[in-house]
Amino acid sequence: MLAKKIIIVGGGNAGLSVAAQLLRKNKSLQITIIEPSEKHYYQPAWTLVGAGVFDINKTVRSEKDYIPKGATWIKDAVETFLPAENKVITRQGNSYGYDALVVCPGIQLDWNKIKGLKETVGKNNVTSNYSFDIAPYTWELIRNFKGGTAVFTNPVGPVKCGGAPHKIMYLACDYWRKQGILDKCDVHILSGAASIFDVKEYAATLNNVIKDDNIKTHFGVNVTAVDAANKTIYYEEKNKDGITDRKEIKFDMSHIVPPQSAPDFIKNSPLSDPNNPYGFVEINKTTMQHSRFANVFALGDCINAPAKKTGAAIRRQAPVVVKNVLAFLANEKLRGEYTGYSACPIPTKYGRLMLAEFDYSNTPKMTFPFDQTKSRWSMWILKLKILPWLYWNKILKGTA
Ligand SMILES: Cc1cc2nc3c(=O)[nH]c(=O)nc-3n(C[C@H](O)[C@H](O)[C@H](O)COP(=O)(O)OP(=O)(O)OC[C@H]3O[C@@H](n4cnc5c(N)ncnc54)[C@H](O)[C@@H]3O)c2cc1C
């Protein structure tokens, strides 16, 4: 029998994990990773970079060093999918055929959806940990802040790491407390979400932090524009009669998270879920198989499943995809099942972190033998030291 051809679109956290795990199961598979970037980023550490406790240069490595032995890397970007013909077409105009396709090109940052953001982010006291180039500027702003209004934003709709828009706010407040200036800081969060965290057990802890830090919360709001010259953020908020009011807030520093959606080439493809407003890939949320194309699977930040978009979720999704791709190629029943598990490590202060773990039903799924709704030093060390090591040495190599 000829070796089966598997194409993986995207060599990020999900793509490399799946490639490495597949080859560990069966060395004879012909695995091709299509990935345009020569660099691979460990994005979860960007929050720590913004808080001044992690070196940005330690969050980037060469993609080539992580392509698993036995896989072929094509340095190109997929532009079009022809799933009825089992083909993908790349930007360079090449066509590649497959027996099974794994789709994982991540999520797109829509900086342009907030007017003025693209032009100003990274300068003028406007920062964002969602960019490798800009995360170090967050620390510059936090460190040099002498009091005034600090505004943190979280867009409407799904983002990668739902905790990242507010994690940096707790660390900033703790830093300002230690500098003795927190009482001179007027801290606001403008969030498109309905509450600080979807899982009520973890939200209770965060609401206490918000109270202690004297943070003013604005939920269900939509940030529409930032005017750097006038240091103003504009946003929409529904009033009690359901009418949208346009509001503004002046800031001295702000951390802005851009709206996010499926990469445009996914949105414009037959793989996209036509009913999903963000254009994510349409899959069965348990088997990770495409709902209409049986030899297509997807995982990571690009999927329409209602799981939180994190590397921690990918750690549980990857083995399910691997199991089900192999079963599909062997004409067997798909037995891998993903439960929606995700985790969000939320630092509440320097040296203290709450590891929130949960599933599709927003039920806590704690793996440690203690109450994980409490912030702990051990979980801070997990995030600062252990998880980065695990990522580069085990997760990307398919052994964790
Ligand atoms: C500030 C921040 C903090 C975070 N904190 C945490 C955390 O604490 N814990 C946690 O678990 N997660 C965290 N995350 C989320 C985590 O980084 C992502 O969920 C994870 O990287 C998603 O993996 P992925 O493979 O789906 O996408 P990515 O890792 O983003 O990789 C996608 C890859 O696809 C490639 N690609 C794009 N377009 C194409 C194309 N056309 N053709 C081929 N390839 C393409 C890209 O170049 C990229 O290499 C954080 C993210 C950010 C930004």
The ligand as an ORCA input file, in Angstrom:
! r2SCAN-3c Opt
* xyz 0 1
  C      -0.827     37.456     24.468
  C      -1.181     35.993     24.393
  C      -1.221     35.234     25.544
  C      -1.547     33.882     25.488
  N      -1.536     33.158     26.656
  C      -1.795     31.833     26.617
  C      -1.686     31.043     27.804
  O      -1.338     31.556     28.875
  N      -1.957     29.732     27.729
  C      -2.321     29.134     26.546
  O      -2.543     27.924     26.523
  N      -2.442     29.861     25.401
  C      -2.173     31.185     25.409
  N      -2.241     31.919     24.252
  C      -2.859     31.315     23.048
  C      -1.938     30.417     22.232
  O      -0.745     31.082     21.900
  C      -2.698     30.003     20.954
  O      -3.943     29.447     21.328
  C      -1.925     28.994     20.125
  O      -0.686     29.514     19.705
  C      -2.754     28.582     18.905
  O      -2.061     27.652     18.132
  P      -2.405     27.493     16.587
  O      -1.459     26.453     16.079
  O      -3.866     27.340     16.378
  O      -2.001     28.911     15.976
  P      -0.559     29.571     15.938
  O       0.329     29.004     16.995
  O      -0.796     31.040     15.938
  O       0.030     29.108     14.547
  C      -0.610     29.321     13.313
  C       0.430     29.115     12.211
  O      -0.230     29.114     10.930
  C       0.576     29.838     10.019
  N      -0.256     30.331      8.904
  C      -0.989     31.464      8.861
  N      -1.557     31.601      7.644
  C      -1.196     30.516      6.915
  C      -1.466     30.091      5.582
  N      -2.199     30.832      4.739
  N      -0.929     28.928      5.160
  C      -0.165     28.172      5.991
  N       0.124     28.545      7.265
  C      -0.381     29.697      7.704
  C       1.182     30.957     10.869
  O       2.358     31.486     10.266
  C       1.465     30.235     12.184
  O       2.766     29.687     12.246
  C      -1.874     33.273     24.246
  C      -1.822     34.041     23.077
  C      -1.471     35.373     23.134
  C      -1.392     36.184     21.854
*
